[in-house]
């Protein structure tokens, strides 16, 4: 069916514990306006290569990198670096680029350059690959890209709004600290980088879009959660991300900054390593899910700032009807019966054993999830599982995924966007986020059906069936959506709350009034 791309709109509920902050107001006459924005978070970009996770998220967040299409705060996907997308027939699209757009180096953003960028991401980035799978890209002119899809009626804008698909000049070398050679299109360009400390950006005078008033952006890493809170309360930073859930009430009377809290479209999940002997048994995995009191977890680990979900897609507003379809109650008796049936019997010391081996688990957590991990530990120990929690930065979790030194890992992946890509990434046999190497013939069959589905209604029906099947088989345990808590200076105007806040702090309309 020919026609302009139809953009998705979901009812994204934004909870802002502030007066309106998205509206740009003129500074009073005579009030000086600052030219340097200082942002802090638990991490900064790990380098300048967008194919190395999580560099792309932070480069997008700081206004350095851009993607072709982007979800707004209202959940609608709109053109960004692209000008428009036109569907020619069931399998063919044209993407029109902005002819005025150039890379930082001054090189034009042509169709050939964009195709080369996407292909580099597809080749080098396992997280990006699923969103380009089944699509052929070619230059049909200087500013026009032709896309041919294997499946009918693929939503191209939705696929290409994935944050790992930032457009970069492939002629530039993306060495770890090569700030002088990295070549993006954003309103700010990198001028210095100190790994694990700070990244500094200055205004890109050749930017194709609305040029920002603020001249310079500094992004600093503050790994300690208490130190981030103190930094925000002090007024020395304009935006501080990753505020710990236990601290948000400290800002009620703070004169320097206020809290913006937005429910993210992402599901807090305990991924299970299905390669471990005990966790190969579906009964054990299901017992772990029945044995979690999610409301208590949310109270102890998230200050009560969320609601339970028991399916992976449950945090996506479009799939709210299945958010508690399985494990809809806390049932430790059912959990204990499943563990007994699997041969893991409770000993006098309170722990379960089978053939002389203890039922023991190492659970990994990072960022603000230390308290959540400890709450999970307490609850699973009630079942007789000997749980230890290891908390650290994401690099430690990544190393554990590679080495296999983990049984459970707490992460919050986004569920908004291309559902086929997400489910393939999470649960496909070779999915980049299928860390536990879960294998299921029914999952593979449903993924194939989802890929071949001809319209959005059919895709939604299959996605629900797949999500419910996965929830029942329990390769992971689902808890709740993660609340995003950000401290914003009272002197900053134009800040926009967003359900993907970790990619949407810097915008061209920000102003700092002294």
Buried (B, 14 or more C-beta within 10 A) or exposed (E): EEEEBEBBEBEBEBEBBBEEBBEBEEBEEEEEEBEEBBBBBBBBBBBBBBBBBBBBBBBBBBBBBBBBBBBBBEBEBBBBBBBBBBBBEBBBBBBBBBEEBBBBBEBBBBBBBBBBBBEBBBEBBBBBBBBBBBBEBEBBEEBBBBBBBEBEBBBBBBBBBBBBBBBBBBEBEBEEEBBEEBBBBBBBBBEEBEEEEBBBBBBBEBBBBEEBBBEBBBBBBBBEBEEBBBBBBEBBBBBBBBBBBBBBEBBEEBEBBBBBBBBBBBBBBBBBBBBBEBBBBBBBBBBBBBBBBBBEBBBBBBBEBBBBBBBBBBBBBBBBEBBBBBBEEBBBEBBBBBBBEBBBEBEEEEBBBBEEEBBBBBBBBBBBBBBBBBBBBBBBBEBBBBBEBBBBBBEBBBEBBEEEEBBBBBBBBBBBBBBBBBBBBBBBBEBBBBBBEBBBEEBEEBBEBBBBBEEBEBBBEBBBBBBBBBBBBBBBBBBBBBBBBBBBBBBBBBBBBBBBBBBBBBBBBBBBBE
